[in-house]
Amino acid sequence: SEAAQLVSQLGLTDVQIANNMQVLAYTILEKIRNEFGDIFTITEGLYVKYANEKYDQDSFAYDRMIGLGCGIQFPESDNKIYFDVAQWCMNNLVFEKLGLECNGKKINAIALS
């Protein structure tokens, strides 16, 4: 897949979005890495808004468009690690939304913003 290009969108400049991404990295992703190690990959980061598309400001997609949301995966891991990380996040981090993305009975990502 092609990486999203950092552009001004949704009323924010590219610099403001970059700053938001830095806040996400320091306040959420770095803390997860410090607790669990380098066992996850960022699978969904910055989204680019396409012309005429409408997004609910309460959605994960909107958060990703302003640099404040991402999805993470734990390759070759079972559901337990997703539950453990999600529980740890709920007890130790400040964030707006957390969701487990599933494919049938298998959890395949944690969405955070």
C-alpha positions as CSV (number, residue, x, y, z in Angstrom):
1,S,0.0,0.0,0.0
2,E,1.0,3.6,-0.6
3,A,1.9,5.8,2.4
4,A,-0.3,8.8,2.9
5,Q,1.2,12.2,2.2
6,L,1.1,14.7,5.0
7,V,-1.1,17.5,3.8
8,S,-3.3,20.2,5.4
9,Q,-6.9,18.9,5.8
10,L,-10.0,19.2,7.9
11,G,-9.0,22.7,9.0
12,L,-5.5,21.7,10.3
13,T,-2.2,22.6,8.7
14,D,0.3,19.8,7.9
15,V,2.4,21.0,10.8
16,Q,-0.5,20.7,13.3
17,I,-1.2,17.2,12.0
18,A,2.5,16.3,12.3
19,N,2.4,17.6,15.9
20,N,-0.7,15.5,16.6
21,M,1.2,12.4,15.3
22,Q,4.1,13.1,17.6
23,V,1.7,13.4,20.6
24,L,0.2,10.0,19.6
25,A,3.7,8.5,19.3
26,Y,4.8,9.8,22.7
27,T,1.7,9.4,24.8
28,I,0.4,6.1,23.5
29,L,2.7,4.1,21.2
30,E,5.9,4.7,23.0
31,K,4.3,3.7,26.3
32,I,2.9,0.5,24.8
33,R,6.4,-0.3,23.4
34,N,8.0,0.3,26.8
35,E,5.5,-2.0,28.5
36,F,5.3,-4.8,25.9
37,G,8.4,-4.4,23.8
38,D,8.8,-4.2,20.0
39,I,6.1,-6.8,19.4
40,F,3.6,-4.7,17.4
41,T,3.4,-3.0,14.1
42,I,1.5,0.1,13.1
43,T,-0.9,-1.0,10.4
44,E,-3.1,2.0,9.9
45,G,-1.8,5.5,10.5
46,L,-2.5,8.8,8.7
47,Y,-5.6,8.8,6.4
48,V,-6.0,11.3,3.6
49,K,-9.4,12.9,3.2
50,Y,-10.7,12.5,-0.3
51,A,-12.8,15.3,-1.9
52,N,-16.5,15.3,-1.0
53,E,-16.2,12.5,1.6
54,K,-17.9,13.2,4.9
55,Y,-16.6,11.7,8.2
56,D,-18.1,11.7,11.6
57,Q,-15.8,13.6,14.0
58,D,-16.3,10.8,16.5
59,S,-14.9,8.1,14.1
60,F,-11.5,6.4,14.2
61,A,-11.1,7.4,10.5
62,Y,-11.5,11.1,11.4
63,D,-8.9,10.7,14.2
64,R,-6.5,9.1,11.8
65,M,-7.0,12.0,9.3
66,I,-5.9,14.6,12.0
67,G,-2.9,12.5,13.1
68,L,-4.5,11.3,16.4
69,G,-5.3,7.7,15.7
70,C,-3.8,4.5,14.5
71,G,-4.2,0.8,14.3
72,I,-1.7,-1.7,15.7
73,Q,-1.2,-5.4,15.2
74,F,0.7,-8.1,16.9
75,P,1.9,-10.5,14.2
76,E,1.8,-14.2,15.0
77,S,0.0,-13.5,18.3
78,D,-3.3,-14.9,19.6
79,N,-6.2,-13.0,21.0
80,K,-4.8,-13.0,24.5
81,I,-2.1,-10.4,23.7
82,Y,-4.8,-8.1,22.3
83,F,-6.9,-8.4,25.4
84,D,-3.8,-7.9,27.6
85,V,-2.7,-4.8,25.8
86,A,-6.2,-3.3,25.6
87,Q,-6.6,-3.9,29.3
88,W,-3.3,-2.3,30.1
89,C,-4.1,0.7,27.9
90,M,-7.4,1.2,29.7
91,N,-5.7,1.1,33.1
92,N,-2.6,3.2,32.2
93,L,-3.1,5.5,29.2
94,V,-5.2,8.6,28.5
95,F,-7.0,8.3,25.1
96,E,-10.4,8.9,23.6
97,K,-11.2,5.6,21.9
98,L,-10.0,2.0,21.9
99,G,-11.5,-0.7,19.8
100,L,-10.7,-4.3,18.9
101,E,-11.0,-5.1,15.2
102,C,-12.0,-8.7,14.5
103,N,-12.2,-11.0,11.6
104,G,-14.5,-13.7,12.8
105,K,-13.2,-14.9,16.2
106,K,-9.7,-13.7,15.6
107,I,-8.7,-10.2,16.7
108,N,-6.5,-8.6,14.1
109,A,-5.9,-5.1,15.4
110,I,-6.3,-2.6,18.2
111,A,-7.6,0.8,17.1
112,L,-6.5,3.7,19.3
113,S,-7.1,7.4,19.3
